[in-house]
């Protein structure tokens, strides 16, 4: 009986792997993760290319694809060394919370044209140790074995218990505009 059970598990695993695809972030491409603080007195951007992650899907559908992405917050550069240090040490506390991540599932896809889809993912966005439900829309471009993802969404700092000092309230907005533009390659088996 145990032998039959194990054989069934192996067959199921092989069947699932044959009819699925995995894509991983291609770190050799020009990947960009950017947050924008656009306040009346002072605007600035933080930029990094340090994104990693994957999309795992069934071959026949984009919908239902599982995804996970993470960004190393210690690599975000605002083009001001002092601001970088204050952001990391005092607000993001990257010594305790070095990564921000998104884990989710693509729940909707709309084909806009050949190789271009508008997708919606539902999942969990985590930053500063606080995880929140987040629905994100993205443009997904398919070029053979290469995927290109572009998305823009808002992150509210107080939702993740990121403090803004009272002296800086006029400088930093509560809502950060987050933009991602990155590539993934199909993993060959």
C-alpha positions in Angstrom: 0.0 0.0 0.0 2.8 2.4 0.9 4.6 1.6 -2.3 1.5 2.4 -4.4 1.1 5.7 -2.5 4.7 6.7 -3.2 4.4 5.8 -6.9 1.3 8.0 -7.1 3.1 10.9 -5.5 6.0 10.6 -7.9 3.7 10.4 -10.9 1.8 13.5 -9.7 5.0 15.4 -9.1 6.3 14.6 -12.5 3.0 15.5 -14.2 2.9 18.8 -12.4 6.5 19.6 -13.3 6.0 18.7 -17.0 3.0 21.0 -17.3 4.4 24.0 -15.5 7.0 26.8 -16.0 9.2 28.7 -13.6 10.6 32.1 -14.4 13.3 33.7 -12.3 14.5 37.3 -12.2 17.3 37.8 -14.7 19.9 39.8 -12.8 21.9 40.5 -16.0 19.1 42.7 -17.3 18.4 46.4 -16.5 16.0 45.9 -13.6 14.8 48.9 -11.7 12.9 49.3 -8.4 12.2 52.9 -7.6 10.3 54.7 -4.9 9.3 58.4 -5.3 8.6 60.9 -2.6 6.9 63.8 -4.3 6.3 66.4 -1.7 5.8 70.2 -2.2 9.1 71.2 -0.5 11.4 68.4 -1.4 11.1 65.5 -3.8 13.5 62.6 -4.1 13.8 59.1 -5.4 15.3 55.9 -4.1 16.5 53.4 -6.7 18.0 49.9 -6.7 18.4 47.0 -9.2 18.6 44.4 -6.4 15.4 42.5 -7.0 15.1 38.7 -6.9 12.2 36.3 -7.2 10.1 34.1 -9.4 6.8 33.4 -11.2 5.6 29.8 -11.2 2.7 28.9 -13.5 0.8 26.2 -15.3 1.7 26.2 -19.0 -1.9 26.8 -20.2 -2.7 29.9 -18.2 -1.2 33.1 -16.7 -4.0 33.1 -14.1 -3.2 31.1 -11.1 0.5 31.8 -11.4 2.3 32.0 -8.0 4.9 34.7 -7.5 7.4 35.9 -5.0 9.7 38.9 -5.2 12.0 40.6 -2.8 14.2 43.7 -2.7 17.3 44.3 -0.5 16.5 47.7 1.1 20.2 48.2 2.0 20.9 48.8 -1.7 18.4 51.6 -2.2 20.2 54.8 -3.2 18.6 58.3 -2.9 21.7 60.0 -4.4 22.4 61.5 -0.9 24.6 59.5 1.5 23.3 61.1 4.7 19.7 60.6 3.6 20.5 57.0 2.7 22.0 56.3 6.2 19.1 58.0 8.0 16.5 56.2 5.9 18.1 52.8 6.6 19.0 53.3 10.3 16.1 55.4 11.6 13.1 54.6 9.4 13.4 51.3 7.5 15.6 49.8 10.2 17.3 47.6 7.6 19.5 45.9 10.3 16.3 44.2 11.5 14.3 44.3 8.3 16.7 44.2 5.3 14.1 42.9 2.7 10.8 44.0 1.4 8.7 41.3 -0.4 5.6 40.5 -2.3 4.0 37.0 -2.3 0.9 36.4 -4.3 -1.1 34.8 -7.1 -2.2 36.2 -10.4 -6.0 36.2 -10.2 -6.8 38.0 -13.5 -5.2 38.5 -16.9 -6.4 40.4 -19.9 -4.7 40.1 -23.2 -4.2 43.6 -24.6 -2.3 42.5 -27.7 0.0 39.7 -28.8 2.5 39.2 -26.0 1.1 42.0 -23.8 -1.2 41.3 -20.8 -2.6 43.4 -18.0 -2.5 41.2 -14.9 -3.8 41.5 -11.4 -2.2 39.8 -8.4 -3.5 39.5 -4.9 -1.1 38.8 -2.1 0.9 40.1 0.8 3.3 43.1 0.7 5.8 43.1 3.5 8.1 45.9 4.6 9.5 46.9 8.0 8.4 43.5 9.3 4.7 44.4 8.7 2.7 42.4 6.1 -0.4 43.8 4.5 -2.9 42.5 1.9 -2.1 44.2 -1.4 -3.7 43.9 -4.9 -1.3 45.0 -7.6 -1.8 45.4 -11.3 1.0 45.1 -13.8 1.8 45.0 -17.5 3.3 41.7 -18.4 5.2 41.3 -21.7 6.0 37.9 -23.1 9.0 37.6 -25.4 9.5 33.8 -25.9 11.2 32.6 -22.7 11.6 36.1 -21.3 9.0 38.0 -19.3 9.1 41.8 -18.7 7.0 43.2 -15.8 6.1 46.8 -15.2 4.0 48.0 -12.3 3.3 51.1 -10.2 1.5 51.2 -6.9 1.3 53.2 -3.6 2.8 52.1 -0.3 1.5 54.0 2.8 4.3 54.2 5.3 2.0 54.2 8.4 0.5 50.9 7.3 3.9 49.4 7.9 4.7 51.4 11.1 7.4 53.4 9.4 7.7 56.6 11.4 8.2 60.0 9.9 9.8 62.4 12.3 7.7 65.5 13.0 10.5 67.8 11.6 10.4 65.9 8.3 6.6 65.8 7.8 6.8 68.6 5.3 9.6 66.8 3.4 8.3 63.2 3.1 4.9 62.1 2.0 3.0 59.4 3.8 2.3 57.7 0.5 5.3 56.5 -1.5 4.9 55.8 -5.2 6.6 52.5 -5.9 7.6 51.5 -9.4 9.1 48.2 -10.7 10.4 47.4 -14.1 12.2 44.0 -14.3 12.8 40.9 -16.4 12.5 37.1 -15.8 13.9 34.2 -17.7 12.3 30.8 -18.0 14.2 28.2 -15.9 15.0 25.2 -18.1 14.6 21.8 -16.6 
